[in-house]
């Protein structure tokens, strides 16, 4: 295995899980290549048919690497048509955790997560939601749902359940 130089050897290590909920078969090797490029190791995923969307495949990957790896993977995969994924990153002693979700219809959702997995919403985003609701553009409940990622959860829920019992592979970065 080759060590990738983008990883800070002195930076905090973390781990997370990548869930590829649905991808057309032609995209699967490109996903492996992109994730491997970010994590600095060759990635070979076990793809299984996604029953929620015939003709697509799903896979899961548990990974470890430097803090910020989830953001880098999400950036590498975002915008690919017909791809649905989520990636999480556990917090470290010097960084919060993160969660990214992507669907072709909604784009990228990003949340900062605390030690116990709770979504932490910055004060300014809450204030902006209250202002939008006060102006009558939307309801406060609708804005809070967006801040919590509910539209992404609603869209991905069918794909999550269709993957119950699928195998998970562990990937560790060599530094």
C-alpha positions as CSV (number, residue, x, y, z in Angstrom):
1,X,0.0,0.0,0.0
2,X,1.1,3.5,-0.7
3,X,1.0,6.3,1.9
4,X,-0.6,9.4,0.5
5,X,1.2,12.6,1.3
6,X,-2.0,14.7,1.7
7,X,-2.5,13.1,5.1
8,X,-0.9,15.0,8.0
9,X,1.1,12.3,9.8
10,X,1.0,14.4,13.0
11,X,-2.7,15.2,12.7
12,X,-5.4,13.4,14.8
13,X,-6.7,10.2,13.4
14,X,-10.3,9.3,13.2
15,X,-12.6,6.8,11.6
16,X,-16.0,6.7,10.0
17,X,-18.3,4.9,7.6
18,X,-19.1,5.5,4.0
19,X,-22.5,4.3,2.9
20,X,-23.0,4.2,-0.9
21,X,-26.7,3.8,-1.0
22,X,-27.1,3.6,-4.8
23,X,-24.8,3.9,-7.8
24,X,-25.1,2.6,-11.3
25,X,-22.6,-0.2,-12.1
26,X,-20.6,2.0,-14.5
27,X,-19.9,4.4,-11.6
28,X,-18.8,1.8,-9.0
29,X,-15.1,1.6,-10.1
30,X,-14.9,5.4,-10.2
31,X,-16.2,5.6,-6.7
32,X,-13.5,3.2,-5.5
33,X,-10.9,5.2,-7.3
34,X,-12.0,8.5,-5.9
35,X,-12.3,7.2,-2.3
36,X,-9.0,5.5,-2.5
37,X,-7.4,8.6,-3.9
38,X,-8.6,10.6,-0.9
39,X,-7.8,8.0,1.7
40,X,-4.4,7.1,0.2
41,X,-5.0,3.3,-0.1
42,X,-6.5,1.1,-2.8
43,X,-10.2,0.5,-2.2
44,X,-12.1,-2.5,-3.5
45,X,-15.7,-2.5,-2.3
46,X,-18.1,-5.4,-2.2
47,X,-21.1,-4.2,-4.3
48,X,-24.5,-5.7,-3.8
49,X,-27.7,-5.0,-5.8
50,X,-29.8,-2.2,-4.3
51,X,-33.4,-3.5,-4.3
52,X,-34.8,0.0,-3.7
53,X,-33.6,1.0,-7.2
54,X,-33.2,-1.8,-9.7
55,X,-30.0,-1.5,-11.8
56,X,-28.0,0.2,-9.0
57,X,-25.6,-1.1,-6.4
58,X,-24.8,-0.4,-2.8
59,X,-21.7,-0.8,-0.5
60,X,-20.4,0.2,2.8
61,X,-16.8,1.0,3.9
62,X,-15.5,1.5,7.4
63,X,-12.4,3.7,7.2
64,X,-9.8,5.3,9.3
65,X,-7.6,8.3,8.5
66,X,-6.9,11.9,9.4
67,X,-9.6,14.3,10.6
68,X,-11.2,15.9,7.6
69,X,-11.2,12.8,5.5
70,X,-15.0,12.6,5.4
71,X,-15.2,16.2,3.9
72,X,-12.6,15.2,1.3
73,X,-14.5,12.1,0.3
74,X,-17.8,14.0,0.1
75,X,-16.1,16.7,-2.1
76,X,-14.7,14.0,-4.4
77,X,-18.1,12.3,-4.8
78,X,-20.6,15.3,-4.7
79,X,-22.4,16.1,-7.9
80,X,-22.1,12.7,-9.5
81,X,-25.5,12.0,-11.1
82,X,-27.4,8.9,-9.9
83,X,-25.3,8.6,-6.8
84,X,-26.6,8.6,-3.2
85,X,-24.2,8.4,-0.3
86,X,-23.6,9.3,3.3
87,X,-20.3,9.5,5.1
88,X,-19.6,10.0,8.8
89,X,-16.5,11.0,10.7
90,X,-16.1,10.5,14.5
91,X,-14.9,13.4,16.6
92,X,-11.4,13.6,17.9
93,X,-9.8,15.4,20.8
94,X,-9.3,18.4,18.5
95,X,-12.2,18.2,16.1
96,X,-16.0,17.7,16.0
97,X,-17.5,14.8,14.1
98,X,-19.2,15.3,10.8
99,X,-21.9,13.8,8.7
100,X,-22.4,14.4,5.0
101,X,-25.4,13.2,2.9
102,X,-25.8,13.5,-0.8
103,X,-28.7,12.9,-3.2
104,X,-28.9,14.0,-6.9
105,X,-32.1,16.0,-6.1
106,X,-31.0,17.7,-2.9
107,X,-27.2,18.0,-3.3
108,X,-25.0,17.9,-0.2
109,X,-26.1,18.1,3.4
110,X,-23.4,18.7,6.0
111,X,-23.8,18.6,9.8
112,X,-21.3,18.9,12.7
113,X,-21.9,16.2,15.2
114,X,-20.9,16.1,18.9
115,X,-19.4,13.4,20.9
116,X,-22.6,11.4,21.2
117,X,-23.7,11.9,17.5
118,X,-26.1,14.8,18.1
119,X,-26.2,17.3,15.3
120,X,-24.9,20.7,16.5
121,X,-26.5,23.7,14.8
122,X,-24.5,27.0,14.9
123,X,-26.3,29.9,16.4
124,X,-26.2,32.0,13.3
125,X,-28.0,29.3,11.3
126,X,-30.7,29.1,13.9
127,X,-31.1,32.9,13.9
128,X,-31.4,32.9,10.1
129,X,-34.1,30.2,10.3
130,X,-36.1,32.3,12.7
131,X,-35.8,35.4,10.5
132,X,-36.9,33.5,7.4
133,X,-39.9,32.2,9.3
134,X,-40.7,35.7,10.7
135,X,-40.7,37.1,7.1
136,X,-43.2,34.5,6.1
137,X,-40.9,32.8,3.5
138,X,-41.3,29.5,5.3
139,X,-42.2,28.0,8.6
140,X,-39.8,27.6,11.5
141,X,-40.5,23.8,11.6
142,X,-39.6,23.6,7.9
143,X,-36.3,25.4,8.5
144,X,-35.4,23.4,11.5
145,X,-36.1,20.2,9.5
146,X,-33.6,21.4,6.9
147,X,-31.0,22.2,9.5
148,X,-31.4,18.7,10.9
149,X,-31.1,17.1,7.4
150,X,-34.7,15.7,7.4
151,X,-35.2,16.1,3.6
152,X,-32.1,14.0,3.1
153,X,-33.1,11.5,5.7
154,X,-36.5,11.2,4.1
155,X,-35.1,10.5,0.7
156,X,-32.4,8.1,1.8
157,X,-34.5,6.1,4.3
158,X,-35.8,3.6,1.7
159,X,-32.2,3.0,0.5
160,X,-30.9,2.5,4.1
161,X,-33.5,-0.2,4.9
162,X,-32.8,-1.9,1.6
163,X,-29.2,-2.4,2.7
164,X,-29.9,-4.0,6.1
165,X,-27.6,-6.9,6.6
166,X,-25.1,-5.9,3.9
167,X,-21.4,-6.5,4.6
168,X,-19.2,-3.8,5.9
169,X,-15.4,-3.7,5.1
170,X,-12.8,-2.0,7.2
171,X,-10.1,0.2,5.7
172,X,-7.2,1.6,7.6
173,X,-4.9,4.2,6.3
174,X,-1.2,3.5,6.4
175,X,0.8,6.5,7.7
